[in-house]
Amino acid sequence: MSKSKAPSVLNRIKPGTNLVFNIIFIILSLICFVPIILIFIISITDEQSIAQNGYQIIPDLLSGSAYSFLWGERAMILQALWVSVEVTVIGTVIGVILTTTMGYVLSRPGYRLNGLFSTVVFIPMIFSGGMVASYVVIAQILNLRDTIWALILPLCVSSFNVTICRTYFRTNIPDAVIESAKIDGASQLTIFVRIVLPISKPLLATIGLFLAFGYWNDWFQSSLYISDDSLFSLQALLNQLQRNMEFLTKNPTAGMSLQDYRLAMPTESVRMAIAIIIAVPIACVYPFFQKYFISGLTVGAVKG
């Protein structure tokens, strides 16, 4: 009985050590959470109060002018929000399908072209063709300018995600399971869809979140390939809106109509309101995938 209790005694954390860990985790949580609270407080702070007192945790005067200003632009913002949601959903689904299938194929030791395609996948992690080459392929060869696919395809597959999938499948899918399914007459597609994917939910959630974050936060593809206002993503639209505000702020010699608009328009609070609008939707999605995401990051880290 003493031998059976030995592992639990060795793995037990002392109360003092546990307290220190809890304090450290609380501090790290506050480091992540407090800036979001501060941004929200600034977004509802009166512009004159910000000009006089700077950023304050407890502002002297509250105001909803920033959100009123953005509400006045709601038609454009809602259109851009729909584009961002569409791009994120479609891109994530396609990206997960392509990434997991590539990773599964490269994880099979019996695949004859494993070495060749592993090299092809690995090279982009070290060397990049550069922005000019990407632009020529997307805009001129594929002719995807001013289409939604210009926002989806460039971010669809990454060598890093493929490598994660390959490692996961290689270390967590027993070869005996695959061989048993082959003996029963299952094809590779059947094995992948009915056996491999159902036991790879942590991996799917991890890759899905990586892709979703990448698509949702991307504005650079819009700046390169999109000139049609109806195809601007939320991030690209808000980035353009912020640059226009900076232009008005930094150019006091603008026309009188623009000057009146500039004086009536909040600047600092709007910047923070824009950050809140961008961060809140994707933050609301994360808790639903948190369990699988953490499992996907930690699985295989400790082997018994």
N, C-alpha and C positions, 0 to 999 in steps of 0.2 A: 504493500500500500504506500509505503514511503517513496518507492521509486515512481509510482504513478503520480504522486503529488509534486515530485521534484521539478518537472517542467513548468508547472503553474507558479511555483515559488520563484523560480529563476526569471520568469517573464513578468512578474508582478512589479508595477511601478510604485515607488515610494510616494507617500502623500506630498512630501516637499517637492519632489521632482514633478509630480503631476500638477501641483500649483504653479510652478514655474512655467510649464508648458502651456497651461491655461492662460496665464498672463501674456505670454508671447503671442498666442493665437488671438487673444483679444486685441492686442496692440496692432497686429497685422490686419485684423478685420477693420479696425478703426481707420488705419491708413488707407484702406480701399474704400471705405464707406463715407468718411467725413468729407472728402472732396466733392462727392456727388451732392451731399446736403448743402455744402457751401455754394456750389454752382446753382442749385435750385433757389437758395436764399437770395443770391445776387440777381437771379432772373426776375424776382418779384420785388426788388428794391427800386425805389424811385431814382430816376436818372440824376436829379440834382443832388440827392443824398450821396450817390456814388462819386459825383464830381467833387463834392466838398469833403467827404470823410473817407473815401476809398471803400475797399471791400470790408464789410463788417458781418460778423456772425449774427449779431442782433442789430438790424438796421434801424435808423431813426424813423424812416418813413417807407411804407410799403406801397407798391403800385403794380397794377396788372397791365401797364402800357405795353410791355414787351410782347405779352401773349395777345393783346388786342391788335398790335401791329401785325403779328403773324396770322391772326385770325382774318385780318383784312386781305391777306394773301392766301387764304385757305384753298381757293380753286386750284392754284398752281401747286400748292403743297400736297393736296390730296391726290392730284394727278401724279406727282413725283413719288408719293408714298405708294401708290398702286404699282408704278413701274418697279420700285425697289422690292416690293413684296413679290411681284411676278418673277423678277430676275433671281431673287434669293431662293424661291421655292423651286423653280425650274432648274436653275443652276445646281442647287444642292442635290436634287434627285438625280440629274444626269451625272454629276460629279461622283456621287456615291456609287452609282452603277458602274461607271468606267473604272474608278479607282479600285474598287473591291475585285472586279473581274480581272484586272491586270495584276493586282497583288496575289490573287489566288493562282493564276497561271504561273507566275514567277515563283510561287512557293512550292510547286510540285517538282520534286527532284528528277522525275522521269521525263520532263519536258526537254526535248532535244535542243531547242533554241534558247534555253534558259540563260546561258552565259551571254549570248549576244544581246538579248533584250534587257538583261539586267544592266549591261554596260550602257545601252541606249538610255535607260531610265536614270542611271547614276550620273551620266555626264552633265545634264542640265543642273544638277545640284552644285557643280563646281564651276562650270562655264555657262555663260548666257550669250545668246545671239545679239542682245542689245535691243534698245528701243526702236532703232531704225528698221532692223530686220523684222521685228514684230509688227510694226506699222505697215510695212510693205506687204506682209503676208495677209494681215487682217483687212486692210483697206483696199489694196490693189489686186492682189491675187484672188482672195476670197470675196472681195467686193461687199464687205459687210458694214460699210459706213452707214450711219443712220438706220441701223436695224438693232433689234433687241439682242440678236446673237452676238453682236460686237461687245456687249456687256457680259455675256455668259461664257462663250467659248474660251477666251484668253485665261480665265481663272478656273476652268473646269477640272483640270488634272494637274497635279504637282508631283514631282519626284519624291518629295518628302512624304506625302500621304501614301503614295504607292509603296514606299519602303516600309512604312508603318504596317500597312495591310499585309505585305509579304512576310514580315517578321511575325506578326500575330498568327497568321494562318500556319506558318511553318512550326511555330512553337506550341500552339494550342489546339491544333486539329490533328489527332493521331492518324498516322498512316494506316493503321489497322482498320479504322472506320471507313476510310476511302476504299481500301482494298475489299472490304466486306461488301460494300455497296456495288463495286464493280462485279464481284462474283454473282451478285443477285441480278445482274443485267442492267444496272442503272448507268445512264450516260453521264458525262462530265457535267453537262448543264443541269441534269436532275440532281446530281450529288451536290452541286453548288447551291441550287435554289432550295432544296428540301432538307439538306443535312447541314451544310456549312453555314449558311446565313442564319438559320434559327438559333444556332449556338454562338453567334458572333454579334449579338446585340450591343455589347459594350463598344466593339470596334465601329459598328455602324453609327452609333451615337457620337463617338469621338470624331470620326471623319465628317459626319454631318454637321456638327457644331463648328469645326474648323472651316468648312466651306461656307456655312451660313454667316459666320462672322466676317469672313473675307468678302463675300458678296454684299452684305449689308453695309459695311463700312467703306466700300470702294467708291471713289469719285473720280479716280484718275482715268479709268477707261472712258467715262463720259466726256472728259475734257479732250481726249484724243480722237474719239470716233463719232461723237454725237454733236450735231449742230441743230437738230430738230428739237424745239423746246418741249414737245410732247413726249420725248423719250428720255428726258433728264431724270436721273434717279434722285431720291430725296437728298442724299448727301451732296450730289453735284449741284442741285438747285440751291440748297442752303449755303453751300460754299460760294456760289456765285452771288447770292443775296448778301452775304457777309462782305465779299469783296466790293460790291457796289456801295455798301454803307461806308467802308473804309475810304473809298474814293471820295464820297461826299464829305466825309469828316476831314480828310487831308487836303481838300481843295476849297479854301474859303473864297476863291475868286470865281466860283461857279455862278451861274445866272441866278437872278432873284427868285425865280420859281423853285429852282433846286435848293437855294438857301433856305427858303421857307419850309421846304420839305425836310431838309436836314435838321433844322432847329426843332421841328415837331416830332422828329423820329428818335426813339431811344437807340442807343448804340451798344453800350456795355451789357445792359440787361438782355438785349436781343441776342447777342452772341451766346450768352449763357442759356437762354431759352432754346436756342437752336441746338445746343449740346444736349439739353434735356430731351428734346423731341427725338433726336437721333438715338440716344442711349436707352430710353425707356422701353421701346418695343422689343428689342433684342434681349434686354434684361428680363423681361417678362417671360420669354421663351425658355431661358436657361434652366430654371428650376425643374421643368418637366423632364429634362435630359440629364440632370445633375448626377443621378445615381449611376446611370450607364456611362456617363462621361468619366467619372472618377474611376470606375471599374476598368474602363478601357485604357486609362493612363497607368494604372497600377498593376494590371494583370501581367503575370510573368515576371514581376520584379523580385518576388521571393518564391523560390521553389523548395518544396519540402522533400 
